């Protein structure tokens, strides 16, 4: 599998470039300014299908040849996009099958982007053909360093093409209608199917009673799977067309953090490298992008990823499009590098003059020169990354704690009817991640395919849907000495969103050592409490809890905390079960963040997992390692300077080339990258 570092062994610096929006006389000035900013990679042409294929049987690559060669002449590499994210107007007029039908049953017209039906034979034919022609033409070009398929794949379609393809997909999955009816539980509401043609896509006209709530969840869950796989197949077809001509160049497509409609864990298997687009605002808590970076890293087992898009200043699509404060652009990008990014790529390199992105920030603003504040900051960061060279490239983040993230579980739990509209997946994932982030304990976000034995502690919040065989893997992990933590509403259903009979938490009942008799959904203004005694001094105290409270019977588990209110007062709320050489914890309610922090701190301390450093609030510490060296990143997300005790670590700050030890001052929005020899200080 090709790596991006094979082509350019440094932190790539650049971004999306749209030279087709500008006359040729501007191109030379762009190249001059790119050099001044130390930009070395340009992504193009992301949205140029209409120019590359102006007619059905005519392609025009002359302008792309020209800019490709000019960039190469200026020492700038190219991340080449296939341009298939927005089909041409002539294609939509001539072949209406290419247009999507939306969730409300309306046939789309030409306009916008991402309106192509993923199961349209026309779309697939022309997308594959364009990708192959580009690969034939540019595979041997010295400037080519990566392939970028389409752009931000997104959205679902409900047209007749998709309906037919869905039925075919179901036949492959279930074999017979009898098996489908059994697995879908179609005896409910007279849903038994006798012909495949009776099955239609679930949308607001069929199975949904609200835009986000289907009445027949199993059908909706399979349509989630089908649509994600349909778009993935489009990506895969382009990838294969490219690979026939360009076997040694890495291929990617850019993700959008945890975009719910697409199962990125499955998509990542088809890519050489994961890439994604990060757009934190001034009010985004720094733990949030840290979570998304950890997820992107985890999709391919800890492999470094590409930051494909971020803004150097502001965006055009947030409700309040603030500028980045001085210093924060640099900080945000070092945070990405600290968590495993081997590129920093902006959208965009030159600011558009018209349409919806004309006020989206860019390296070169509408002023068109290099004297603007943003350009100066971009150039300064480029100079630093140039000096870093290949120091941290291909270095890995090493974590002993993991949080499980499963798209199919996400789909199923938020499709389900009840028990509370406020029960959502991302807040649960975020709460447990943030508790670890605040303690500077490295954490991976992992998929159901990740080897659990790599970790000492695995947390699976609201693991509502269990994939086949996954409970056995959890049992093996715990029996071998691992610590497993799960929470309310876990183990409830199988892969078809059908309740597992015999008592909650289903297949997790043996490892957790409990039986959940029922669960109580609290109103937003209601709270219960979890009271923990002195058995575990670190947890002793009373903590607020709400949302959902599980009524638990301890079987083989030990009760660590109990409820203080309601008819289930005094019953178990927090349990620990010894299972083989390890332990499994069950948290029966949604506790306050302080409790989560104390519990995870206790579990990590038990396993000898220490914080990288103990720091003030909003001072983040991460670590990447390779070839006997560690790179300790200290990131101050506060506007004021802070003092940080390096706790015995001794090394050189790669950004200032100063030797550091003891206590150091990190300026407001500042960054330190401490290079040490492994063994000086590790977690």
VMD Tcl script that draws the C-alpha trace (Angstrom):
set ca {
  {0.00 0.00 0.00}
  {1.60 3.30 -1.05}
  {2.22 5.92 1.64}
  {2.05 9.66 1.07}
  {5.50 9.98 2.63}
  {6.88 7.87 -0.23}
  {6.38 10.84 -2.55}
  {7.12 13.78 -0.25}
  {8.70 12.91 3.14}
  {7.66 16.02 5.09}
  {4.47 17.56 6.45}
  {2.67 18.49 3.24}
  {1.60 22.12 3.12}
  {-0.89 23.50 0.63}
  {-4.52 23.05 -0.25}
  {-7.31 23.31 -2.82}
  {-6.44 25.40 -5.84}
  {-8.93 26.48 -8.51}
  {-6.86 28.00 -11.33}
  {-9.76 27.44 -13.75}
  {-11.58 30.27 -11.92}
  {-8.80 32.70 -12.89}
  {-7.15 34.00 -16.08}
  {-3.71 32.57 -16.85}
  {-1.91 35.81 -16.03}
  {-2.87 35.29 -12.38}
  {-1.24 31.86 -12.27}
  {2.33 33.13 -12.19}
  {1.54 35.50 -9.34}
  {-0.06 32.59 -7.49}
  {3.10 30.54 -7.92}
  {5.21 33.39 -6.58}
  {3.02 33.73 -3.50}
  {2.90 29.96 -3.00}
  {6.68 29.96 -2.86}
  {6.66 32.80 -0.35}
  {4.27 30.81 1.86}
  {6.33 27.57 1.54}
  {3.38 25.80 -0.07}
  {4.46 22.56 -1.69}
  {1.24 20.67 -2.59}
  {-1.82 21.88 -4.50}
  {-5.06 19.90 -4.78}
  {-6.75 20.33 -8.15}
  {-9.16 20.26 -9.99}
  {-11.82 19.32 -7.43}
  {-14.87 20.78 -9.22}
  {-13.95 21.00 -12.91}
  {-15.89 18.17 -14.58}
  {-17.76 20.60 -16.85}
  {-14.48 22.05 -18.15}
  {-12.72 18.70 -18.46}
  {-15.66 17.17 -20.36}
  {-17.56 19.97 -22.12}
  {-19.43 17.47 -24.30}
  {-20.34 13.82 -24.07}
  {-17.60 12.67 -26.42}
  {-15.07 15.47 -25.96}
  {-12.52 16.01 -23.20}
  {-10.27 19.03 -22.74}
  {-7.17 18.59 -20.59}
  {-5.08 21.34 -22.18}
  {-5.60 23.87 -19.39}
  {-4.95 21.21 -16.74}
  {-1.77 20.12 -18.53}
  {-0.64 23.73 -18.48}
  {-1.20 24.38 -14.76}
  {0.15 20.93 -13.85}
  {3.41 21.74 -15.60}
  {3.56 25.26 -14.19}
  {3.11 23.97 -10.64}
  {5.78 21.35 -11.22}
  {8.10 24.01 -12.58}
  {7.59 25.99 -9.40}
  {8.49 22.98 -7.24}
  {4.89 22.32 -6.19}
  {3.47 18.80 -6.12}
  {-0.09 17.90 -7.10}
  {-2.79 16.00 -5.22}
  {-5.00 15.22 -8.23}
  {-8.76 15.15 -7.73}
  {-11.02 13.26 -10.13}
  {-13.52 16.17 -10.32}
  {-16.55 13.86 -10.13}
  {-18.31 15.56 -7.20}
  {-20.44 17.79 -9.46}
  {-21.67 16.51 -12.81}
  {-22.02 18.86 -15.83}
  {-25.34 20.45 -16.76}
  {-25.42 18.72 -20.16}
  {-25.29 15.35 -18.43}
  {-28.28 16.13 -16.21}
  {-30.33 17.39 -19.18}
  {-29.49 14.47 -21.44}
  {-29.60 11.71 -18.80}
  {-32.13 12.49 -16.04}
  {-31.44 9.15 -14.37}
  {-28.32 10.81 -12.97}
  {-30.42 13.09 -10.72}
  {-31.32 12.06 -7.20}
  {-34.75 11.72 -5.65}
  {-34.72 13.24 -2.17}
  {-36.09 11.95 1.13}
  {-39.46 13.57 0.42}
  {-39.76 11.91 -2.98}
  {-38.87 14.95 -5.12}
  {-36.79 14.55 -8.25}
  {-33.91 16.99 -8.16}
  {-33.01 19.36 -10.97}
  {-29.51 20.36 -12.01}
  {-27.75 22.60 -9.51}
  {-25.50 22.66 -6.49}
  {-23.24 19.67 -6.07}
  {-23.47 16.07 -4.82}
  {-26.75 15.56 -6.66}
  {-25.68 12.45 -8.61}
  {-27.52 9.20 -7.90}
  {-24.90 6.65 -6.77}
  {-26.79 3.85 -8.55}
  {-27.21 5.72 -11.83}
  {-25.53 3.74 -14.62}
  {-24.87 7.05 -16.38}
  {-23.09 8.60 -13.40}
  {-20.94 5.53 -12.83}
  {-20.05 5.23 -16.52}
  {-18.87 8.81 -16.91}
  {-17.23 9.08 -13.48}
  {-15.17 5.96 -14.11}
  {-14.30 7.12 -17.62}
  {-13.09 10.54 -16.39}
  {-11.02 9.00 -13.59}
  {-9.41 6.58 -16.01}
  {-8.61 9.23 -18.60}
  {-6.97 11.37 -15.90}
  {-4.98 8.39 -14.65}
  {-3.83 7.52 -18.17}
  {-2.71 11.10 -18.70}
  {-1.06 12.00 -15.40}
  {0.06 8.76 -13.73}
  {3.62 9.24 -14.88}
  {3.89 12.93 -14.05}
  {6.71 13.62 -11.58}
  {4.61 16.18 -9.69}
  {1.80 13.72 -8.85}
  {1.91 12.74 -5.17}
  {-1.67 11.60 -4.36}
  {-5.09 10.90 -5.87}
  {-8.20 12.53 -4.41}
  {-11.44 10.79 -5.48}
  {-14.46 13.09 -5.83}
  {-14.98 15.32 -2.77}
  {-16.87 14.87 0.49}
  {-19.16 12.06 -0.67}
  {-22.53 12.66 0.97}
  {-26.30 12.28 0.85}
  {-28.78 9.52 0.05}
  {-31.02 8.88 -2.97}
  {-34.49 7.28 -3.14}
  {-35.02 6.95 -6.90}
  {-36.13 3.92 -8.92}
  {-32.50 3.03 -9.68}
  {-31.81 2.90 -5.96}
  {-35.01 0.94 -5.26}
  {-34.01 -1.72 -7.77}
  {-30.42 -1.84 -6.52}
  {-31.65 -2.06 -2.92}
  {-33.68 -5.17 -3.73}
  {-30.65 -6.75 -5.37}
  {-28.56 -5.85 -2.32}
  {-31.16 -7.46 -0.03}
  {-31.23 -10.64 -2.11}
  {-27.46 -10.96 -1.73}
  {-27.65 -10.27 2.01}
  {-30.56 -12.54 2.91}
  {-30.89 -14.99 0.04}
  {-34.63 -15.55 0.30}
  {-37.68 -13.51 1.20}
  {-38.41 -16.01 3.96}
  {-35.08 -15.19 5.60}
  {-35.58 -11.45 5.08}
  {-39.04 -11.59 6.67}
  {-37.63 -13.48 9.64}
  {-34.66 -11.16 10.14}
  {-36.74 -8.01 9.63}
  {-39.53 -9.15 11.99}
  {-42.10 -8.32 9.30}
  {-45.02 -9.89 11.14}
  {-45.21 -6.47 12.82}
  {-47.81 -4.18 11.21}
  {-48.56 -6.56 8.33}
  {-45.16 -6.01 6.70}
  {-44.66 -9.55 5.36}
  {-43.26 -9.40 1.83}
  {-44.15 -11.99 -0.84}
  {-42.35 -10.43 -3.84}
  {-39.06 -8.54 -3.89}
  {-40.71 -5.74 -5.89}
  {-42.96 -4.98 -2.91}
  {-39.97 -3.56 -1.03}
  {-39.47 0.20 -1.50}
  {-36.88 2.60 -0.08}
  {-37.78 3.91 3.39}
  {-38.43 7.66 3.32}
  {-41.00 10.20 4.52}
  {-43.55 8.75 2.07}
  {-43.16 5.19 3.38}
  {-41.62 4.18 6.70}
  {-40.78 7.46 8.46}
  {-43.17 9.30 10.77}
  {-40.60 12.04 11.41}
  {-37.58 12.95 9.27}
  {-35.24 11.23 11.74}
  {-37.51 8.50 13.10}
  {-38.50 5.45 11.05}
  {-41.40 3.30 12.18}
  {-39.73 0.14 10.90}
  {-36.16 0.49 12.08}
  {-34.71 -2.65 10.52}
  {-35.63 -1.53 7.00}
  {-34.13 1.90 7.70}
  {-30.95 0.34 9.11}
  {-30.45 -1.76 6.01}
  {-31.05 1.28 3.81}
  {-28.35 3.12 5.77}
  {-26.00 0.23 5.02}
  {-27.07 0.04 1.37}
  {-26.69 3.76 0.61}
  {-23.31 3.95 2.36}
  {-22.15 0.94 0.34}
  {-23.58 2.39 -2.89}
  {-21.52 5.56 -2.58}
  {-18.55 3.50 -1.44}
  {-18.87 1.41 -4.60}
  {-18.74 4.62 -6.69}
  {-15.55 5.58 -4.91}
  {-14.14 2.08 -5.33}
  {-14.86 2.03 -9.08}
  {-12.94 5.28 -9.55}
  {-10.13 3.96 -7.36}
  {-9.82 0.80 -9.45}
  {-9.77 2.80 -12.68}
  {-6.92 4.90 -11.29}
  {-5.03 1.95 -9.84}
  {-4.75 0.25 -13.25}
  {-2.50 3.10 -14.40}
  {-1.11 4.51 -11.14}
  {-0.23 1.67 -8.77}
  {2.38 3.48 -6.68}
  {0.54 6.69 -5.74}
  {-1.66 6.84 -2.61}
  {-5.42 7.19 -3.14}
  {-7.83 8.90 -0.74}
  {-11.17 10.67 -0.52}
  {-11.88 13.34 2.07}
  {-14.12 12.53 5.03}
  {-16.12 14.97 7.18}
  {-15.36 14.01 10.80}
  {-18.01 11.46 11.89}
  {-20.44 12.03 9.03}
  {-23.39 9.92 10.12}
  {-24.77 8.72 6.73}
  {-21.53 6.98 5.65}
  {-19.75 4.18 7.48}
  {-16.22 5.52 7.28}
  {-14.87 2.43 9.04}
  {-15.87 0.38 6.00}
  {-14.74 3.07 3.55}
  {-11.27 3.30 5.10}
  {-10.53 -0.29 4.09}
  {-10.61 0.80 0.43}
  {-8.22 3.75 0.85}
  {-4.46 3.96 1.11}
  {-4.72 6.86 3.53}
  {-7.58 8.53 5.40}
  {-8.10 12.24 4.84}
  {-10.61 14.62 6.35}
  {-11.80 18.24 6.50}
  {-11.55 20.04 9.85}
  {-13.32 23.33 10.50}
  {-13.37 24.20 14.21}
  {-14.86 27.58 15.09}
  {-13.67 29.97 17.78}
  {-16.24 28.40 20.10}
  {-15.35 24.79 19.38}
  {-13.91 23.21 22.50}
  {-10.41 21.91 21.66}
  {-11.38 18.41 22.81}
  {-13.78 18.17 19.85}
  {-11.26 18.30 16.98}
  {-8.99 16.08 19.10}
  {-11.78 13.50 19.07}
  {-12.21 13.68 15.31}
  {-8.46 13.44 14.73}
  {-8.37 10.34 16.95}
  {-11.22 8.83 14.94}
  {-9.51 9.47 11.60}
  {-6.30 7.96 12.95}
  {-8.19 4.95 14.29}
  {-9.95 4.15 11.01}
  {-6.74 2.59 9.70}
  {-5.28 1.20 12.88}
  {-3.30 4.25 13.97}
  {-1.87 5.15 10.56}
  {-1.16 8.87 10.12}
  {-3.86 10.70 8.19}
  {-4.18 13.69 5.89}
  {-5.73 16.97 6.97}
  {-7.21 17.65 3.54}
  {-9.10 20.87 4.28}
  {-9.09 23.53 6.93}
  {-9.50 27.28 6.71}
  {-6.70 29.78 7.29}
  {-9.21 32.38 8.50}
  {-13.00 31.94 8.32}
  {-15.64 29.85 6.59}
  {-18.75 30.93 4.69}
  {-21.27 28.41 6.03}
  {-21.35 28.73 9.81}
  {-24.08 30.89 11.35}
  {-21.44 33.32 12.55}
  {-18.32 33.18 10.39}
  {-15.70 34.65 12.69}
  {-12.09 35.13 11.78}
  {-9.54 32.93 13.45}
  {-7.84 34.92 16.18}
  {-4.13 35.56 15.62}
  {-2.20 32.42 16.53}
  {-5.16 30.04 16.49}
  {-4.73 28.93 12.88}
  {-1.22 27.76 13.74}
  {-2.42 26.11 16.96}
  {-5.28 24.24 15.23}
  {-2.94 22.82 12.64}
  {-0.32 21.74 15.13}
  {-3.12 20.04 17.06}
  {-3.90 18.01 13.93}
  {-0.22 17.11 13.53}
  {-0.02 16.22 17.22}
  {-2.81 13.69 16.74}
  {-1.38 12.07 13.63}
  {-1.80 14.37 10.61}
  {1.04 14.32 8.11}
  {-0.42 17.15 6.01}
  {-1.82 20.64 6.52}
  {-4.01 21.56 3.55}
  {-6.21 24.64 3.29}
  {-9.44 25.35 1.55}
  {-8.56 27.33 -0.37}
  {-5.34 28.76 -1.82}
  {-6.88 31.72 -3.66}
  {-10.23 33.22 -2.65}
  {-13.08 32.86 -5.15}
  {-14.75 35.99 -6.51}
  {-18.29 34.63 -6.83}
  {-20.92 32.12 -5.67}
  {-21.35 30.62 -2.23}
  {-17.66 30.38 -1.27}
  {-16.58 33.89 -2.23}
  {-16.27 34.87 1.44}
  {-14.67 31.60 2.53}
  {-11.16 32.32 3.74}
  {-8.08 31.61 1.66}
  {-4.31 31.85 1.74}
  {-4.46 34.57 -0.94}
  {-7.37 36.87 -0.13}
  {-9.34 39.12 -2.46}
  {-6.61 41.73 -1.91}
  {-4.41 39.46 -3.99}
  {-1.06 40.11 -2.29}
  {1.12 38.76 0.49}
  {0.80 41.63 2.96}
  {-2.44 40.48 4.65}
  {-2.33 39.20 8.23}
  {-3.62 35.74 7.27}
  {-1.06 35.32 4.51}
  {1.75 36.31 6.87}
  {0.57 33.73 9.44}
  {0.31 31.07 6.74}
  {3.82 31.87 5.50}
  {5.23 31.73 9.04}
  {3.68 28.31 9.64}
  {4.96 27.14 6.26}
  {8.48 28.16 7.22}
  {8.22 26.20 10.48}
  {6.95 23.08 8.74}
  {9.75 23.40 6.19}
  {12.30 23.43 9.03}
  {10.66 20.41 10.67}
  {11.38 18.38 7.56}
  {10.62 14.70 8.06}
  {10.95 14.72 11.85}
  {7.43 13.65 12.78}
  {6.30 12.20 9.45}
  {5.02 8.60 9.84}
  {5.33 8.85 13.64}
  {2.51 7.11 15.53}
  {0.38 7.98 18.53}
  {0.59 5.13 21.04}
  {-2.44 4.69 23.30}
  {-3.39 2.09 25.88}
  {-6.99 3.28 26.16}
  {-9.58 3.00 23.38}
  {-13.16 4.11 22.79}
  {-15.27 2.00 20.44}
  {-17.02 3.87 17.62}
  {-19.47 1.96 15.41}
  {-21.54 3.60 12.66}
  {-24.12 0.79 12.52}
  {-24.66 1.13 16.26}
  {-25.08 4.89 15.74}
  {-27.67 4.38 13.01}
  {-29.61 1.80 14.98}
  {-29.76 3.61 18.32}
  {-30.86 6.92 16.80}
  {-33.36 5.19 14.49}
  {-35.06 3.46 17.40}
  {-38.33 4.57 18.95}
  {-37.64 5.65 22.53}
  {-36.63 5.71 25.25}
  {-35.60 9.41 25.05}
  {-35.14 11.89 22.22}
  {-32.04 13.13 24.03}
  {-30.33 9.74 23.88}
  {-27.79 10.35 21.13}
  {-24.54 8.65 20.27}
  {-22.10 11.52 19.81}
  {-22.67 13.15 23.22}
  {-21.92 9.79 24.85}
  {-18.73 9.26 22.85}
  {-17.66 12.86 23.45}
  {-18.20 12.70 27.23}
  {-15.85 9.74 27.71}
  {-13.28 11.04 25.24}
  {-13.22 14.47 26.84}
  {-12.62 12.99 30.30}
  {-9.46 11.33 28.98}
  {-8.45 14.39 26.94}
  {-8.64 16.59 30.03}
  {-6.22 14.23 31.80}
  {-3.79 14.11 28.85}
  {-4.21 10.35 28.56}
  {-3.76 9.21 24.95}
  {-6.86 7.53 23.54}
  {-7.67 5.83 20.26}
  {-11.12 5.73 18.70}
  {-11.41 2.24 17.29}
  {-13.78 0.28 15.06}
  {-15.30 -3.15 15.58}
  {-12.49 -4.61 13.46}
  {-9.70 -3.31 15.71}
  {-7.81 -5.85 17.82}
  {-8.90 -5.17 21.41}
  {-5.84 -6.93 22.80}
  {-3.72 -3.90 21.85}
  {-5.29 -1.99 24.74}
  {-5.59 -2.19 28.50}
  {-8.86 -0.25 28.83}
  {-11.69 -0.26 26.28}
  {-14.76 1.98 26.69}
  {-17.95 1.30 24.68}
  {-20.61 3.92 25.52}
  {-24.19 2.96 24.61}
  {-23.20 -0.15 22.68}
  {-26.84 -0.68 21.75}
  {-26.26 -2.89 18.69}
  {-23.81 -5.76 18.88}
  {-22.21 -7.04 15.71}
  {-22.18 -10.85 15.33}
  {-19.42 -12.37 17.44}
  {-18.40 -9.09 19.08}
  {-19.57 -10.11 22.56}
  {-17.21 -13.09 22.39}
  {-14.35 -10.79 21.50}
  {-15.17 -8.57 24.48}
  {-15.27 -11.62 26.75}
  {-11.89 -12.78 25.46}
  {-10.42 -9.31 26.02}
  {-11.66 -9.15 29.61}
  {-10.75 -12.76 30.39}
  {-7.19 -12.03 29.24}
  {-6.92 -9.20 31.77}
  {-8.49 -6.21 30.01}
  {-10.73 -3.58 31.57}
  {-14.02 -3.07 29.72}
  {-16.48 -0.24 30.40}
  {-19.96 -0.02 28.93}
  {-23.05 1.97 29.77}
  {-26.83 2.02 29.83}
  {-28.75 0.68 26.79}
  {-25.87 -1.60 25.72}
  {-26.27 -5.09 24.29}
  {-29.93 -4.49 23.52}
  {-30.25 -5.68 19.91}
  {-28.58 -7.81 17.25}
  {-27.27 -6.62 13.87}
  {-30.85 -6.36 12.55}
  {-31.99 -4.14 15.44}
  {-34.00 -7.03 16.88}
  {-34.05 -7.29 20.68}
  {-31.95 -10.14 22.07}
  {-34.31 -12.18 24.29}
  {-33.40 -13.43 27.74}
  {-32.81 -10.11 29.47}
  {-30.68 -7.00 28.95}
  {-27.81 -6.44 28.27}
  {-28.20 -9.44 25.96}
  {-24.92 -11.05 24.96}
  {-23.06 -8.77 27.38}
  {-24.92 -10.18 30.39}
  {-22.28 -12.80 31.19}
  {-19.25 -10.49 31.03}
  {-20.97 -7.66 32.95}
  {-22.51 -10.01 35.50}
  {-25.82 -8.12 35.67}
  {-29.44 -8.28 34.55}
  {-31.18 -5.03 33.61}
  {-34.87 -5.45 34.30}
  {-36.07 -2.13 32.83}
  {-34.89 1.40 32.07}
  {-36.37 4.73 33.10}
  {-36.21 7.77 30.80}
  {-35.94 10.99 32.80}
  {-37.27 14.35 31.67}
  {-34.60 16.99 30.97}
  {-35.26 18.73 34.30}
  {-35.09 15.50 36.34}
  {-31.99 14.09 38.00}
  {-31.12 11.04 40.01}
  {-27.84 10.40 41.79}
  {-25.19 7.70 41.95}
  {-23.79 7.24 45.44}
  {-20.46 5.42 45.75}
  {-19.18 4.20 49.10}
  {-15.65 3.90 50.41}
  {-14.81 0.58 48.72}
  {-13.00 2.59 46.06}
  {-11.81 5.80 47.75}
  {-11.20 7.55 44.43}
  {-14.91 7.26 43.62}
  {-16.40 7.90 47.05}
  {-19.15 10.51 46.87}
  {-22.49 11.30 45.25}
  {-22.86 12.28 41.60}
  {-25.73 13.57 39.50}
  {-27.07 11.29 36.79}
  {-29.95 11.53 34.36}
  {-31.27 10.85 30.86}
  {-31.79 7.09 31.33}
  {-31.52 5.04 34.51}
  {-31.22 1.26 34.25}
  {-32.91 -0.85 36.93}
  {-30.15 -3.39 37.58}
  {-29.90 -6.74 39.37}
  {-26.33 -7.75 40.25}
  {-25.70 -11.40 39.45}
  {-21.94 -12.04 39.65}
  {-21.07 -8.33 39.67}
  {-20.15 -6.28 42.73}
  {-22.22 -3.15 43.36}
  {-19.97 -0.06 43.49}
  {-22.64 2.67 43.33}
  {-26.40 2.88 43.93}
  {-29.23 5.25 43.07}
  {-30.41 7.68 45.77}
  {-33.87 8.53 44.37}
  {-37.12 7.14 42.99}
  {-38.60 3.69 43.48}
  {-35.27 2.07 42.51}
  {-33.40 3.96 45.24}
  {-30.69 1.76 46.72}
  {-30.44 -0.50 43.67}
  {-27.25 -0.85 41.61}
  {-26.24 2.04 39.37}
  {-22.53 1.20 38.94}
  {-21.18 -2.35 38.92}
  {-17.86 -4.13 38.48}
  {-17.60 -7.77 37.45}
  {-14.50 -9.92 37.72}
  {-14.33 -12.05 34.59}
  {-11.26 -14.19 34.11}
  {-8.21 -12.01 34.72}
  {-10.01 -8.75 33.94}
  {-13.00 -6.63 34.90}
  {-16.13 -5.33 33.18}
  {-17.85 -2.18 34.42}
  {-21.45 -1.19 33.75}
  {-22.68 2.38 34.25}
  {-26.46 2.25 34.48}
  {-27.22 5.95 33.95}
  {-25.80 9.03 32.25}
  {-23.55 10.57 34.92}
  {-22.12 14.04 35.29}
  {-18.72 14.61 33.64}
  {-16.94 14.76 37.01}
  {-17.89 11.17 37.74}
  {-16.71 10.00 34.31}
  {-13.37 11.70 34.86}
  {-12.87 10.12 38.28}
  {-13.85 6.65 37.09}
  {-11.53 6.71 34.08}
  {-8.71 8.16 36.17}
  {-9.14 5.31 38.66}
  {-9.19 2.64 35.96}
  {-6.10 4.07 34.25}
  {-4.24 4.32 37.55}
  {-5.09 0.68 38.26}
  {-3.47 -0.28 34.97}
  {-0.42 1.93 35.40}
  {-1.52 4.35 32.69}
  {-0.29 7.84 33.52}
  {-1.08 11.24 32.03}
  {1.59 12.40 29.62}
  {1.87 15.57 31.73}
  {-0.28 17.20 34.38}
  {-1.24 20.63 33.08}
  {-3.55 23.57 33.58}
  {-7.03 23.57 32.02}
  {-7.09 23.55 28.21}
  {-3.42 22.73 27.91}
  {-3.29 19.63 25.73}
  {-0.43 17.14 25.59}
  {-0.01 14.40 23.01}
  {2.86 12.25 21.86}
  {3.99 10.72 18.56}
  {6.84 8.20 18.31}
  {9.06 6.62 15.67}
  {12.50 5.08 15.35}
  {13.45 5.45 19.00}
  {12.37 9.06 19.35}
  {9.29 10.64 20.87}
  {7.72 13.98 20.03}
  {5.83 15.45 22.95}
  {3.39 18.15 21.81}
  {2.28 20.74 24.36}
  {-0.56 22.91 23.04}
  {-1.85 25.89 24.98}
  {-5.47 26.55 23.96}
  {-5.63 29.54 26.32}
  {-4.99 33.13 25.17}
  {-2.67 33.71 28.15}
  {0.71 32.04 28.72}
  {0.94 29.04 31.05}
  {3.75 27.26 32.85}
  {4.06 23.52 32.30}
  {6.12 21.07 34.37}
  {7.79 18.62 31.99}
  {8.00 16.08 34.81}
  {11.54 14.96 34.08}
  {11.36 15.07 30.31}
  {14.47 16.55 28.72}
  {14.84 17.40 25.07}
  {14.84 20.00 22.34}
  {11.90 22.09 21.21}
  {11.79 21.51 17.46}
  {10.16 24.90 16.83}
  {12.71 27.05 18.68}
  {15.67 24.60 18.72}
  {16.07 25.36 22.44}
  {16.96 22.71 25.03}
  {14.12 22.35 27.55}
  {13.72 20.71 30.94}
  {12.00 21.40 34.25}
  {9.19 23.95 33.97}
  {8.64 25.83 30.73}
  {6.42 28.72 29.74}
  {4.13 28.20 26.75}
  {2.78 31.41 25.26}
  {-0.92 32.04 24.63}
  {-2.07 29.79 21.77}
  {1.50 28.51 21.77}
  {3.01 25.15 20.86}
  {6.05 23.21 22.05}
  {7.27 20.06 20.30}
  {9.77 18.37 22.59}
  {11.94 15.79 20.88}
  {13.34 13.21 23.28}
  {15.00 9.84 23.05}
  {12.52 7.08 23.91}
  {12.86 6.16 27.56}
  {13.32 9.73 28.81}
  {9.57 10.14 29.23}
  {6.77 7.98 27.89}
  {3.24 7.28 28.98}
}
mol new
graphics top color blue
foreach p $ca { graphics top sphere $p radius 0.5 }
foreach p [lrange $ca 0 end-1] q [lrange $ca 1 end] { graphics top cylinder $p $q radius 0.2 }
display resetview
